[in-house]
Amino acid sequence: MGILTEADWNGAQWIALADTNAPSQLLRREFAVRGDLVRAVVHGSGLGHYELSLNGVKVGADLLAPGWTDYRKTVLYDTYDVTAQLKAARTSSV
């Protein structure tokens, strides 16, 4: 199952381009990690391919993720549990 309703995005923050017609871009956001972190999940997508890293370390083992689709009909996304990577850091960048 995927994220089905807007309420399912509790606490989510988008990292996106303002200009969606721009060529390849590096997107980065710094954020603070709460001390009571229980679970952290990242949903990653791109119209084309992306590579996700957290504090300079690649997340997941995927290459050229997500797979190709007809983007007018379907946009795929990948989900990664990044709890372990975040528990070790107080401030992170993705």
C-alpha positions in Angstrom: 0.0 0.0 0.0 1.1 3.5 -0.6 0.2 6.9 0.9 -3.5 7.1 0.2 -4.8 10.2 1.9 -3.3 13.6 2.8 -3.6 12.7 6.5 -1.1 9.8 5.9 1.6 12.5 5.2 1.8 13.4 8.9 5.0 15.3 9.5 6.2 14.9 5.9 8.2 17.7 4.2 8.7 17.8 0.4 12.1 18.5 -1.1 11.4 19.6 -4.6 12.4 22.0 -7.4 10.4 25.2 -8.0 11.1 24.8 -11.7 10.0 21.3 -12.7 11.4 21.7 -16.3 15.0 22.1 -15.0 17.6 19.5 -16.0 19.3 17.3 -13.4 19.5 19.0 -10.0 21.1 18.4 -6.6 18.4 18.9 -3.9 19.4 19.2 -0.3 17.7 20.0 3.0 19.1 20.1 6.5 16.8 19.0 9.4 17.0 18.3 13.1 16.4 14.9 14.5 14.3 14.7 17.8 15.8 12.7 20.6 12.7 10.6 21.0 12.8 9.3 17.4 11.1 6.0 17.1 10.9 5.5 13.3 11.9 7.5 10.2 10.9 6.6 6.7 11.7 8.3 3.4 9.5 8.1 0.3 11.6 8.9 -2.7 10.5 9.6 -6.2 11.6 11.4 -9.4 10.4 11.8 -12.9 13.4 9.9 -14.2 15.9 8.6 -11.8 17.3 9.7 -8.5 19.9 8.7 -5.9 19.1 9.4 -2.3 21.8 9.9 0.3 21.6 10.8 4.0 24.6 12.5 5.6 26.7 11.7 2.5 25.9 8.0 2.6 23.8 6.4 -0.1 20.4 5.1 1.1 19.4 1.7 -0.2 21.1 -0.4 -2.8 19.0 0.6 -5.8 20.6 1.8 -9.0 18.6 4.1 -11.3 15.5 4.2 -9.1 12.6 4.2 -9.5 11.7 2.2 -12.7 10.5 3.8 -15.9 6.7 4.4 -16.4 4.5 6.5 -18.5 4.7 9.5 -16.1 1.4 10.8 -17.4 -0.3 7.8 -15.8 1.9 6.5 -13.0 4.7 7.9 -10.8 6.6 5.3 -8.8 8.2 5.8 -5.5 10.5 3.9 -3.2 10.3 3.7 0.6 13.4 3.4 2.9 13.5 2.9 6.6 16.3 5.4 7.7 15.8 5.1 11.4 19.2 3.7 12.1 21.0 6.3 10.1 19.2 9.1 11.9 19.5 7.9 15.4 23.3 8.3 15.2 23.0 12.0 14.2 21.3 15.0 15.7 21.3 17.1 12.6 21.1 15.5 9.2 20.9 16.5 5.5 19.2 14.6 2.8 
